[in-house]
Amino acid sequence: MISFFKILFSGVLVYMCYEVISTSLESNLFEQWNFLGGIPWMRATLWDFYANVLVIFTWIAYKERSIALKITWLILLICLGSIASCTYMLIQLFRLKKDESLKELFSKQN
């Protein structure tokens, strides 16, 4: 199961990097911000995104002991979204020892 999640999150990470880079080359977010902010679904999507950041960050805040790491991951989640969350999950998955399961992934503090 852990190998499946490593492959899954690696795939999502690569795809999201591709999407962000290709979209950035095609369109400047800052030039279109006023237009995008006027679209109701865009506002709903941003609220949804930040609600998910709060949920993921709550787990990260539990896992990490260092306040500096907590703040760093919060900034990365806000700025990079799923790129940061996939990276964090992959780090946690690769830190697991051979005899550890998903239970340790979610419950063990770093």
C-alpha positions as CSV (number, residue, x, y, z in Angstrom):
1,M,0.0,0.0,0.0
2,I,2.9,2.4,0.8
3,S,4.4,1.8,-2.6
4,F,1.1,2.6,-4.2
5,F,0.9,6.0,-2.4
6,K,4.5,6.8,-3.4
7,I,3.6,6.2,-7.0
8,L,0.3,8.1,-6.7
9,F,1.8,11.2,-5.0
10,S,4.8,11.2,-7.3
11,G,2.5,11.1,-10.3
12,V,0.3,13.9,-9.0
13,L,3.4,16.0,-8.1
14,V,4.9,15.6,-11.6
15,Y,1.5,16.4,-13.3
16,M,0.9,19.5,-11.1
17,C,4.4,20.8,-11.8
18,Y,3.7,20.4,-15.5
19,E,0.3,22.1,-15.2
20,V,1.6,25.0,-13.2
21,I,4.6,25.6,-15.5
22,S,2.7,25.2,-18.8
23,T,-0.1,27.5,-17.5
24,S,2.4,30.1,-16.2
25,L,4.1,30.2,-19.6
26,E,0.7,30.6,-21.3
27,S,-0.9,33.1,-18.9
28,N,0.2,35.6,-16.2
29,L,-1.9,35.2,-13.1
30,F,-1.1,38.6,-11.8
31,E,-2.2,40.3,-15.0
32,Q,-5.5,38.5,-15.0
33,W,-6.2,38.7,-11.2
34,N,-8.9,41.3,-11.4
35,F,-10.8,39.4,-14.1
36,L,-10.4,36.1,-12.3
37,G,-11.5,37.5,-9.0
38,G,-14.7,38.6,-10.5
39,I,-15.7,35.0,-11.4
40,P,-17.8,33.5,-8.6
41,W,-16.5,30.0,-9.2
42,M,-12.9,31.3,-8.9
43,R,-13.7,32.8,-5.5
44,A,-15.3,29.6,-4.4
45,T,-12.3,27.6,-5.6
46,L,-9.9,29.8,-3.7
47,W,-12.0,29.5,-0.5
48,D,-12.0,25.7,-1.1
49,F,-8.2,25.7,-1.6
50,Y,-7.5,27.6,1.6
51,A,-9.9,25.4,3.6
52,N,-7.9,22.4,2.4
53,V,-4.7,24.2,3.3
54,L,-6.0,24.6,6.8
55,V,-6.9,20.9,7.0
56,I,-3.5,19.7,5.7
57,F,-1.6,22.2,7.8
58,T,-3.3,21.0,11.0
59,W,-1.9,17.6,10.3
60,I,1.5,19.0,9.5
61,A,1.5,21.1,12.6
62,Y,0.8,17.9,14.7
63,K,3.6,16.0,12.9
64,E,6.3,18.6,13.0
65,R,7.9,19.7,16.3
66,S,9.9,22.7,14.9
67,I,8.0,25.9,14.7
68,A,10.3,27.0,11.8
69,L,9.3,23.8,9.9
70,K,5.6,24.4,10.6
71,I,5.8,28.0,9.3
72,T,7.9,26.9,6.3
73,W,5.3,24.2,5.4
74,L,2.4,26.7,5.8
75,I,4.0,29.1,3.4
76,L,4.8,26.4,0.9
77,L,1.2,25.1,1.1
78,I,-0.2,28.6,0.5
79,C,2.2,29.3,-2.3
80,L,2.4,25.9,-4.0
81,G,-0.8,24.1,-3.0
82,S,-0.8,20.5,-4.1
83,I,2.8,20.6,-5.2
84,A,3.8,21.2,-1.5
85,S,1.3,18.7,-0.1
86,C,2.5,16.0,-2.4
87,T,6.1,16.8,-1.6
88,Y,5.3,16.6,2.2
89,M,3.5,13.3,1.8
90,L,6.4,11.8,-0.3
91,I,8.9,12.9,2.4
92,Q,6.8,11.3,5.1
93,L,6.3,8.1,3.0
94,F,10.1,7.8,2.3
95,R,10.9,8.3,6.0
96,L,8.9,5.2,7.0
97,K,10.9,2.2,8.0
98,K,10.3,-1.1,6.3
99,D,8.3,-2.4,9.3
100,E,6.1,0.7,9.6
101,S,2.6,1.0,8.2
102,L,0.3,3.8,7.2
103,K,-0.7,4.0,10.9
104,E,2.7,5.4,11.7
105,L,2.6,7.7,8.7
106,F,-0.5,9.5,10.1
107,S,0.2,9.2,13.8
108,K,3.9,9.4,14.4
109,Q,5.4,12.8,15.1
110,N,8.7,13.7,13.5
